[in-house]
Amino acid sequence: VFPPPSHPAARSTELSAWKDETVTGITAPVGFFDPLGLSAGKSDEIMQYYRESELKHGRVAMAACLGWYVTASGVHPAFDSKLSSNPLEAAQQLPFVGWLQFFLGCGAVEWLSEQIKKRPGYVPGDVLGAAYWVDNSDEGWVDYQNKEINNGRLAMLAIVGMYYQTVATGNYGDMIFKH
């Protein structure tokens, strides 16, 4: 909802470029999805910031979903597999050094992504530099980007659902196969 702190809140009255069906992330059946009107009057710079945030949150949510199911399946590669299979309990049982590694790792990724943003030709969300080799004229690349955005959107909803399921019912993991 808020513009990036390093940029002034620029205003634009026309976002037709972001509502065009060829823009990455505008996919059927919804099209341009903004039910709260957060994009109204926003500049292209702010919309690119929003897209980058959506990609980052989607990637984190995809990793969180994977981690949730790995933990719920009883696989704990660290700490001699002594942590609970309930992901919320495992988070509480994680020693300080585990949390320290987590926060330092996240901080390193954030720092690195900020350094990458300074490169000329940076495309929002493209921390690996794929835009140097392909562009949005390649249909396969656009299809890949749309899949990543849609999977990220689904993962954001899924991790909230898994968290709620565990808090509300005490059940965690895949409930389909539990008897």
C-alpha positions in Angstrom: 0.0 0.0 0.0 2.9 2.3 0.7 5.5 3.5 -1.8 9.1 2.5 -1.3 10.7 4.8 1.2 13.5 5.9 -1.1 11.1 7.1 -3.7 8.7 10.0 -3.6 5.0 9.2 -4.0 4.7 9.9 -7.6 1.2 10.1 -9.1 -0.1 9.1 -12.5 -3.6 9.1 -13.7 -3.1 6.5 -16.4 -2.2 2.9 -15.8 -3.3 1.5 -19.1 0.1 -0.1 -19.6 -0.5 -2.2 -16.4 -4.0 -3.2 -17.4 -2.9 -4.4 -20.8 -3.5 -8.2 -21.3 0.1 -8.6 -22.4 1.6 -7.6 -19.0 3.1 -10.4 -17.0 0.8 -11.3 -14.1 -2.5 -10.4 -15.9 -3.9 -13.9 -16.6 -7.2 -15.5 -17.2 -9.8 -15.8 -15.8 -9.3 -12.8 -13.5 -7.3 -10.4 -15.7 -6.1 -7.3 -13.9 -6.9 -8.1 -10.3 -7.1 -5.2 -7.9 -10.3 -5.5 -5.9 -9.1 -2.9 -3.3 -8.1 -0.4 -5.8 -4.5 -0.2 -4.5 -3.2 0.6 -8.0 -5.5 3.6 -8.6 -3.4 6.7 -9.4 -0.1 4.9 -8.9 2.9 5.6 -11.1 4.7 2.9 -13.1 7.5 3.1 -10.6 5.2 2.3 -7.7 3.5 -0.5 -9.7 6.9 -2.1 -10.4 7.6 -1.9 -6.7 4.3 -3.6 -6.0 5.1 -6.3 -8.6 8.5 -6.9 -7.1 6.9 -7.2 -3.6 4.3 -9.6 -5.0 7.1 -11.8 -6.5 9.2 -11.7 -3.3 6.2 -12.6 -1.1 5.1 -15.3 -3.5 8.6 -16.9 -3.5 8.8 -16.8 0.3 5.3 -18.3 0.5 6.3 -21.1 -1.9 9.3 -21.9 0.3 7.2 -21.7 3.4 4.7 -24.2 2.0 7.4 -26.6 1.1 9.0 -26.2 4.5 5.7 -26.7 6.2 5.0 -30.0 4.5 8.6 -31.3 4.9 8.4 -30.5 8.6 4.9 -32.0 8.9 6.1 -35.2 7.2 8.6 -35.7 10.1 11.8 -34.8 8.1 14.1 -32.7 10.2 17.6 -32.6 8.6 19.0 -30.5 11.5 19.1 -30.8 15.3 19.1 -34.7 15.2 15.5 -34.8 14.2 14.4 -33.9 17.7 12.0 -31.1 16.7 8.2 -31.7 16.6 6.5 -32.6 13.3 4.0 -29.9 14.1 5.5 -26.9 12.2 4.3 -24.3 14.9 5.7 -26.4 17.7 9.0 -26.9 15.8 9.3 -23.2 15.4 9.0 -22.8 19.2 11.5 -25.6 19.8 14.1 -24.2 17.4 17.2 -23.2 19.3 18.5 -19.6 19.2 21.3 -20.5 16.8 18.7 -21.8 14.3 16.8 -18.5 14.5 20.0 -16.6 14.2 20.9 -18.6 11.0 17.4 -17.9 9.7 17.6 -14.1 10.2 21.2 -13.8 9.0 20.3 -15.8 5.9 17.2 -13.6 5.2 19.2 -10.5 5.8 22.0 -11.6 3.4 19.4 -12.3 0.7 17.8 -8.9 1.2 21.2 -7.1 1.1 22.2 -9.0 -2.0 18.9 -8.2 -3.8 19.3 -4.5 -2.9 22.8 -4.6 -4.4 21.4 -6.3 -7.6 18.8 -3.6 -7.9 21.6 -1.0 -8.5 22.7 -2.7 -11.7 21.7 -1.0 -15.0 18.8 -2.7 -16.8 17.4 -4.2 -13.6 13.9 -5.6 -14.0 11.8 -5.7 -10.8 11.9 -9.1 -9.2 14.7 -10.4 -11.5 17.4 -11.0 -8.9 19.1 -13.7 -11.1 19.5 -11.4 -14.1 17.4 -13.4 -16.6 16.4 -10.2 -18.3 19.9 -9.9 -19.7 19.3 -13.0 -21.8 15.6 -13.0 -22.5 12.9 -10.4 -22.7 9.1 -10.3 -22.7 8.9 -10.9 -26.4 9.7 -14.5 -25.8 6.3 -16.3 -25.3 7.9 -19.1 -23.2 9.5 -16.7 -20.9 6.3 -14.7 -20.3 4.5 -18.0 -19.7 7.1 -19.0 -17.1 6.7 -15.6 -15.4 2.9 -15.9 -15.3 3.2 -19.4 -13.8 5.6 -18.1 -11.1 3.3 -15.2 -10.2 0.2 -17.4 -10.1 1.9 -20.1 -8.1 3.2 -17.4 -5.7 -0.3 -16.0 -5.3 -1.7 -19.5 -4.5 1.1 -20.2 -2.1 0.4 -17.0 -0.2 -3.2 -18.2 0.3 -2.1 -21.7 1.0 0.4 -20.9 3.8 -2.2 -18.7 5.5 -4.7 -21.6 5.3 -2.2 -24.1 6.6 -1.4 -21.8 9.5 -5.1 -21.3 10.3 -5.8 -25.0 10.1 -3.1 -25.7 12.6 -4.1 -23.0 15.0 -7.8 -23.6 14.8 -7.9 -27.4 14.8 -4.5 -28.5 16.0 -4.1 -30.6 12.9 -1.2 -30.0 10.6 0.1 -31.4 7.3 -1.9 -33.0 4.6 -5.4 -33.8 6.1 -6.5 -35.8 3.0 -4.4 -38.8 3.9 -4.9 -38.8 7.6 -7.3 -41.3 9.0 
